[in-house]
Amino acid sequence: MTMTRDDAQVLFHVVGTADTNLLPRLLEHFCLRDVVPERVSAERQGDEMRVTIAVRREACPEWEMVARKLGQIFVVRNVLASVADDAAELQAAG
């Protein structure tokens, strides 16, 4: 199956402090835009959490701005957002 631009996904890879506020604060930015993620996964590694959030690109056309907003959350250390159908990437430091 070939992925088209309409069904391409944006993947947000987040590294943050293992804190009870991390997941709700990340998901809040999608709720505010009425975007339901296709997939959310989180794994704790010591004092860090690694979170991946996948959304359909057409559901979140302002994904670059969302990545920057995620990087501004006080418990976030690093954000990498990429579009699954091309080489577009955005690095946002937390």
Helices and strands as residue ranges (DSSP letters): G 5-7, E 9-17, H 22-31, E 39-45, E 48-56, G 57-59, H 63-71, E 76-83, E 89-93
